[in-house]
Amino acid sequence: MLEQRTARLTVLIDPKKKATFERLCREEDLTPSQVVRQMIRDFIEERLGPDWREEVLGDTAERG
């Protein structure tokens, strides 16, 4: 699911962890942004439940 707008999130991370993260993302044919967005969605769902999209995004229809 693509949200209508985007916002930038700046994260400070150890350079060695960043390099390892980027390598692992490449091995999965994913961008680091894709992985971070998925981690954020998973984190939100763990705390708010599977119907979080309506609360957070204002969605009325179930989307993937």
N, C-alpha and C positions, 0 to 999 in steps of 0.2 A: 504494500500500500504506500503510495506517495502522498505526503501531506501537501497542502496547497502552498505553504510558505516554508522557508527555511531560516534558521538562525545559526550563527557560528558559535561553537563551543571550543574554547582554547584549553588544552590540557597540558600540564607540564609533566614530563615523564623522563626517566633515566634513559640516556641515549642507547644503551645496550638493550634495554627492554623494548624500546621503540624499534630498533633494527630487527630484533627477534620477532616482534609482532608483525612487522611489515613482511618479513620473510614467510612467516606462517600464513599470512593472508594471501600472498602470491601463490603459495603451494595449493591453496584452496580455490584459486582463481577468483578471489574476492578483493575488493578495495578495503583499506582500513576503515574508511567511512561506513561502508556497508556493514562491517562487523560491529563497529561501535553503535550504529543505529539499532541493530538487532539486539545488542546487549542492553541498550536503554529500553527498548520495547519489552524485553524479557523481565527486566528489573521492575518496570511499572506494572506489568501483568502479575508478577509475583505478589506485589503489595496491594493492588487494587482489584485483582481478579480478572477473569477472561472478558468481562464486559467493559473494560476500562476505556475503550475508544470513544464511546459516547460521552463519558464524563470528561475526558481529556481533550478530545478533538471536536466534540459536538456532533459526531456522526449519528445519524438516525438509522442508517442501513448498515448491516453487518458487512464488513469488508475484510479481505485477506491480508 
